[in-house]
């Protein structure tokens, strides 16, 4: 199993509107690609001076699906997010592999 993890620090002034948009628009579009079979959403409990941090973890069966997502779908979805919330967020992406 591969986890595609996206960590986003969002400006607190738009946090609730952004979170609603993520739940109602962005996450469904990611899941509609068919590359992931589930996702989990977490809010970091650490208090930060600027913004609030969330972690989105999308589960894929293998690296093949994750790479296909990154090549075929991610650029458009990331651009849409960047245009909508320009200068109001910072994102960090990583891939993790399950080591049972």
ZADO-1210 file (C-alpha; in nm, 4 decimals, padded with zeros to 6 digits):
<atoms>
<atom x="00.0000" y="00.0000" z="00.0000" code="UNK" pos="1"/>
<atom x="00.1153" y="00.3515" z="-00.0838" code="UNK" pos="2"/>
<atom x="-00.0014" y="00.6659" z="00.0949" code="UNK" pos="3"/>
<atom x="00.0085" y="00.9902" z="-00.0990" code="UNK" pos="4"/>
<atom x="00.0235" y="01.2489" z="00.1763" code="UNK" pos="5"/>
<atom x="-00.0535" y="01.6163" z="00.1241" code="UNK" pos="6"/>
<atom x="00.0095" y="01.8520" z="00.4155" code="UNK" pos="7"/>
<atom x="-00.1375" y="02.2006" z="00.3814" code="UNK" pos="8"/>
<atom x="-00.0981" y="02.5016" z="00.6070" code="UNK" pos="9"/>
<atom x="-00.3891" y="02.7358" z="00.5335" code="UNK" pos="10"/>
<atom x="-00.4431" y="03.0964" z="00.6389" code="UNK" pos="11"/>
<atom x="-00.6855" y="03.1010" z="00.9325" code="UNK" pos="12"/>
<atom x="-00.8929" y="03.3807" z="00.7797" code="UNK" pos="13"/>
<atom x="-01.0163" y="03.1454" z="00.5057" code="UNK" pos="14"/>
<atom x="-00.9787" y="02.8112" z="00.6844" code="UNK" pos="15"/>
<atom x="-01.3470" y="02.7167" z="00.7092" code="UNK" pos="16"/>
<atom x="-01.4314" y="02.8185" z="00.3511" code="UNK" pos="17"/>
<atom x="-01.1223" y="02.6332" z="00.2245" code="UNK" pos="18"/>
<atom x="-01.2017" y="02.3209" z="00.4266" code="UNK" pos="19"/>
<atom x="-01.5557" y="02.3137" z="00.2913" code="UNK" pos="20"/>
<atom x="-01.4234" y="02.3522" z="-00.0653" code="UNK" pos="21"/>
<atom x="-01.1718" y="02.0724" z="-00.0077" code="UNK" pos="22"/>
<atom x="-01.4435" y="01.8380" z="00.1205" code="UNK" pos="23"/>
<atom x="-01.7060" y="01.9258" z="-00.1398" code="UNK" pos="24"/>
<atom x="-01.4913" y="01.9816" z="-00.4506" code="UNK" pos="25"/>
<atom x="-01.1223" y="01.8932" z="-00.4362" code="UNK" pos="26"/>
<atom x="-01.1269" y="01.5606" z="-00.2503" code="UNK" pos="27"/>
<atom x="-01.4154" y="01.4221" z="-00.4600" code="UNK" pos="28"/>
<atom x="-01.2209" y="01.5121" z="-00.7770" code="UNK" pos="29"/>
<atom x="-00.9120" y="01.3330" z="-00.6456" code="UNK" pos="30"/>
<atom x="-01.1162" y="01.0249" z="-00.5592" code="UNK" pos="31"/>
<atom x="-01.2976" y="01.0302" z="-00.8956" code="UNK" pos="32"/>
<atom x="-00.9637" y="00.9668" z="-01.0683" code="UNK" pos="33"/>
<atom x="-00.9904" y="00.6069" z="-00.9472" code="UNK" pos="34"/>
<atom x="-00.6264" y="00.6019" z="-00.8416" code="UNK" pos="35"/>
<atom x="-00.7029" y="00.5862" z="-00.4677" code="UNK" pos="36"/>
<atom x="-00.9401" y="00.3598" z="-00.2760" code="UNK" pos="37"/>
<atom x="-00.9764" y="00.5721" z="00.0381" code="UNK" pos="38"/>
<atom x="-00.8622" y="00.8912" z="00.2032" code="UNK" pos="39"/>
<atom x="-00.8307" y="01.0258" z="00.5537" code="UNK" pos="40"/>
<atom x="-00.8235" y="01.3860" z="00.6663" code="UNK" pos="41"/>
<atom x="-00.6412" y="01.5013" z="00.9780" code="UNK" pos="42"/>
<atom x="-00.5972" y="01.8364" z="01.1496" code="UNK" pos="43"/>
<atom x="-00.2651" y="01.8863" z="01.3246" code="UNK" pos="44"/>
<atom x="-00.3061" y="01.9627" z="01.6928" code="UNK" pos="45"/>
<atom x="00.0096" y="02.1714" z="01.7154" code="UNK" pos="46"/>
<atom x="-00.0627" y="02.5427" z="01.7533" code="UNK" pos="47"/>
<atom x="00.1157" y="02.7444" z="01.4874" code="UNK" pos="48"/>
<atom x="00.1798" y="03.1163" z="01.4625" code="UNK" pos="49"/>
<atom x="00.0505" y="03.1318" z="01.1087" code="UNK" pos="50"/>
<atom x="-00.2344" y="02.9238" z="00.9747" code="UNK" pos="51"/>
<atom x="-00.3759" y="02.5841" z="01.0535" code="UNK" pos="52"/>
<atom x="-00.2266" y="02.2625" z="00.9190" code="UNK" pos="53"/>
<atom x="-00.4168" y="01.9685" z="00.7704" code="UNK" pos="54"/>
<atom x="-00.2938" y="01.6339" z="00.6409" code="UNK" pos="55"/>
<atom x="-00.4733" y="01.4539" z="00.3581" code="UNK" pos="56"/>
<atom x="-00.3735" y="01.0904" z="00.3173" code="UNK" pos="57"/>
<atom x="-00.4849" y="00.9103" z="00.0022" code="UNK" pos="58"/>
<atom x="-00.4387" y="00.5313" z="-00.0126" code="UNK" pos="59"/>
<atom x="-00.3374" y="00.3545" z="-00.3348" code="UNK" pos="60"/>
<atom x="-00.2837" y="-00.0159" z="-00.3951" code="UNK" pos="61"/>
<atom x="00.0577" y="00.0426" z="-00.5520" code="UNK" pos="62"/>
<atom x="00.3068" y="00.2996" z="-00.6722" code="UNK" pos="63"/>
<atom x="00.1679" y="00.2522" z="-01.0246" code="UNK" pos="64"/>
<atom x="-00.1615" y="00.4232" z="-00.9360" code="UNK" pos="65"/>
<atom x="00.0143" y="00.6964" z="-00.7411" code="UNK" pos="66"/>
<atom x="00.2519" y="00.7751" z="-01.0275" code="UNK" pos="67"/>
<atom x="-00.0344" y="00.7762" z="-01.2770" code="UNK" pos="68"/>
<atom x="-00.2218" y="01.0213" z="-01.0535" code="UNK" pos="69"/>
<atom x="00.0859" y="01.2455" z="-01.0261" code="UNK" pos="70"/>
<atom x="00.1422" y="01.2463" z="-01.4030" code="UNK" pos="71"/>
<atom x="-00.2125" y="01.2615" z="-01.5377" code="UNK" pos="72"/>
<atom x="-00.4318" y="01.4264" z="-01.2751" code="UNK" pos="73"/>
<atom x="-00.2333" y="01.6109" z="-01.0080" code="UNK" pos="74"/>
<atom x="-00.1073" y="01.9035" z="-01.2193" code="UNK" pos="75"/>
<atom x="-00.4587" y="02.0221" z="-01.3080" code="UNK" pos="76"/>
<atom x="-00.5972" y="01.9729" z="-00.9563" code="UNK" pos="77"/>
<atom x="-00.2975" y="02.1430" z="-00.7943" code="UNK" pos="78"/>
<atom x="-00.3255" y="02.4353" z="-01.0343" code="UNK" pos="79"/>
<atom x="-00.6950" y="02.4749" z="-00.9567" code="UNK" pos="80"/>
<atom x="-00.6157" y="02.4846" z="-00.5837" code="UNK" pos="81"/>
<atom x="-00.3261" y="02.7261" z="-00.6317" code="UNK" pos="82"/>
<atom x="-00.5340" y="02.9673" z="-00.8386" code="UNK" pos="83"/>
<atom x="-00.8255" y="02.9631" z="-00.5937" code="UNK" pos="84"/>
<atom x="-00.6112" y="03.0124" z="-00.2809" code="UNK" pos="85"/>
<atom x="-00.3087" y="03.1996" z="-00.4156" code="UNK" pos="86"/>
<atom x="-00.0688" y="03.3196" z="-00.1436" code="UNK" pos="87"/>
<atom x="-00.2919" y="03.1792" z="00.1328" code="UNK" pos="88"/>
<atom x="-00.1412" y="02.8323" z="00.1768" code="UNK" pos="89"/>
<atom x="00.1750" y="02.6273" z="00.1771" code="UNK" pos="90"/>
<atom x="00.1651" y="02.2614" z="00.0699" code="UNK" pos="91"/>
<atom x="00.4068" y="01.9727" z="00.1142" code="UNK" pos="92"/>
<atom x="00.3569" y="01.6389" z="-00.0620" code="UNK" pos="93"/>
<atom x="00.5162" y="01.3001" z="00.0061" code="UNK" pos="94"/>
<atom x="00.4664" y="00.9302" z="-00.0603" code="UNK" pos="95"/>
<atom x="00.4821" y="00.6656" z="00.2082" code="UNK" pos="96"/>
<atom x="00.4994" y="00.2894" z="00.1731" code="UNK" pos="97"/>
<atom x="00.3487" y="00.0456" z="00.4215" code="UNK" pos="98"/>
<atom x="00.6159" y="-00.1776" z="00.5791" code="UNK" pos="99"/>
<atom x="00.4153" y="-00.4391" z="00.7665" code="UNK" pos="100"/>
</atoms>
